[in-house]
Amino acid sequence: MTVKIAVIGGGSSMFVPGLVRRLIEIPCFDGAELRLMDIDDRRLAVMENLATELAAAEGRKLAVTSTTDRLSALRGVDFVISAISVGGMAAWANDIEVPARYGVFMHIADSIGPGGIFRALRNTPVVAAVAREAAEVAPGALLLNYTNPASVNAMAMAGYPVRSASLCSCSPMPFNRQWLADMAGVAPEDVVVPLRVGGINHCTGILSFKLRDGTDAMPLVRASAGNDVIRWAIDTFGVVPYCWEHWIEFFPQLQRLEGSYSARAQGLAMRHGRHIYDMDTQLARAELWEEVADRWSKDPGHHDLAQLPHGPEDEGIVVAEVMQSVIEDRAEHFIVNVRNGALVPNLPPGAVVEVPAVVDGEGIHPIGIGELPKGLAAVLSHHALVQELTAEAALNGDVGALRQAMTADPLLSATLEPPELEALMAALLQVNAPYLPQFEKEGRRGS
C-alpha cells in the first residue's frame, strides 16, 4: 500500500526540510507519496525540488508533488499534517507590538494572551476547514496539527468526524531519557519512561519522576535546576515544567519587562532571562532555510541528507515517528493534545489537554493521568475556558465571545481597565482585518 501524506503549509522552509529528512530516514516511507500544499506557489516549487532531490540522492522512492488546491491535496490521503501561519511573521510582530502600546508584554505570544487569541482568530478557521474537508475526501485519515495555538485548533478539529490531535515540538522532551537524566543529574539508564505527564499545551508538567531503583527524582531535579522557574514550579505545584519558557506566559506574575519600552517591544529583556521574540531574528532563520533550499534547487550538483542543515526544532518534530507507529502498529508512546473528557478529571471536559497516548495501527489512544495538583488545575481551568471562548470567536466571527475571552484572559485582566481593553481589541481587529473575513459579517469587525 502506498502511504499518502498531505502537508498543509507545505511551502514552509522551517518545517518541510526536517520532515523530509525523517521520511527519507525511516524505511516505512519508502515509496510514499508526499503532497505539499500552500498558497505560495514559488515556495512550494522550492520545497518540491528540494524534497525530490534529497530522496533521489538517498535512493528513496518518495513521490513529491505540490499544489495550491487544498482539496486536491487532501483527497484520499492517509495522513494530513497542518503547519500553517496565516499572516506569517508580520502578523506575529503585530501580536507583540500592538499590545505593547497598551502596556501588555509577552515574550512569545503564540498560544495565550492577546497574541495567542488573535493567532487563533487567523489560524483556527483554516485548520477547521482542513478538518472538515479531510472528513469529506479522506475520511480515514489521521490529521496531525502543528499550527499554534495547539489547544484552540484541537478544539476546532474535534468538531468534525476525522481522527485528529495537535502535536508540539516541546512534547517529546519528557520521554527523552538523556534530557531527563541531565535534569536529574543521573545516568540515562537510571531513567524509566514513559512518565506521568499532564496539563495543557505549553503549560504541561512532569507529575511524577522516579528512577529505576525507586528513588524520587524530583528533589534531584530541583537541586540541579538551572533557573528559578523550574524550582518555583516544583516548590509550588510539585511538578517539573518542560518548555518552561512557554510556562511563564500562563502566570502574569512571571511576565515582567526588564528593559525600557519606547517604541519597539521585540528584543526587549524580560525577567527570568527571557527576551521578547524578535521577528528580525525569526525571519533571518527562515530566510537562511529558504536560501539553502532555493540554492540547492538551482544547483545541478549532488546534495544529500549529510549536507542538509539541522533546524532548531528537528528533534522536537516527531510527526514522522507518530505516522510510523500507526503504519507499523508499533504501540509507541507519544504526548498529544486532545479533548479532555475525563482524561484529567479536575480540568473542564471541553478543555484540550496534553497527555501521553499509545499510538498503534488503530490510531491515537490517550491515557488518563488522574488529577493535577489543585492549584495548577485552577490556573489551567481558567485558561482552558478562555480557549473555549477563543475558539467560539474564531469559528463564528463572534465579537462578543472575543470580548469575553480578552476580558477573562489572566494577563489582560491584570493589566488593562475595560476601556483600555476595548481599545486594544479594536486595534488588533483593525491590523488583522485582511486575515479575519469571519468578522466582516454584520459589521462586526472593530465593533
HELIX and SHEET records of a PDB file:
HELIX    1   1 VAL A   16  GLU A   25  1                                  10    
HELIX    2   2 PRO A   27  PHE A   29  5                                   3    
HELIX    3   3 ASP A   41  ALA A   57  1                                  17    
HELIX    4   4 ARG A   70  LEU A   74  1                                   5    
HELIX    5   5 GLY A   88  ALA A  100  1                                  13    
HELIX    6   6 GLY A  113  VAL A  137  1                                  25    
HELIX    7   7 ALA A  150  MET A  157  1                                   8    
HELIX    8   8 MET A  173  PHE A  175  5                                   3    
HELIX    9   9 ARG A  177  ALA A  184  1                                   8    
HELIX   10  10 PRO A  188  ASP A  190  5                                   3    
HELIX   11  11 MET A  218  SER A  224  1                                   7    
HELIX   12  12 ASP A  228  PHE A  237  1                                  10    
HELIX   13  13 TRP A  244  TRP A  247  1                                   4    
HELIX   14  14 ILE A  248  PHE A  250  5                                   3    
HELIX   15  15 PRO A  252  LEU A  254  5                                   3    
HELIX   16  16 ARG A  271  GLY A  273  5                                   3    
HELIX   17  17 MET A  279  LYS A  298  1                                  20    
HELIX   18  18 LEU A  305  GLN A  307  5                                   3    
HELIX   19  19 ASP A  314  GLY A  316  5                                   3    
HELIX   20  20 VAL A  319  ILE A  327  1                                   9    
HELIX   21  21 LYS A  374  ASN A  396  1                                  23    
HELIX   22  22 VAL A  399  ALA A  408  1                                  10    
HELIX   23  23 PRO A  410  THR A  415  1                                   6    
HELIX   24  24 PRO A  418  VAL A  431  1                                  14    
HELIX   25  25 ALA A  433  TYR A  435  5                                   3    
HELIX   26  26 PRO A  437  PHE A  439  5                                   3    
HELIX   27  27 LYS A  441  GLY A  443  5                                   3    
SHEET    1   A 6 ALA A  63  THR A  67  0                                        
SHEET    2   A 6 GLU A  33  MET A  37  1                                        
SHEET    3   A 6 LYS A   4  ILE A   8  1                                        
SHEET    4   A 6 PHE A  79  SER A  82  1                                        
SHEET    5   A 6 LEU A 142  ASN A 145  1                                        
SHEET    6   A 6 ARG A 163  SER A 166  1                                        
SHEET    1   B 3 ARG A 196  ILE A 200  0                                        
SHEET    2   B 3 CYS A 203  SER A 208 -1                                        
SHEET    3   B 3 VAL A 240  PRO A 241 -1                                        
SHEET    1   C 3 GLU A 332  ARG A 339  0                                        
SHEET    2   C 3 VAL A 352  ASP A 360 -1                                        
SHEET    3   C 3 GLY A 363  PRO A 366 -1                                        
END                                                                             
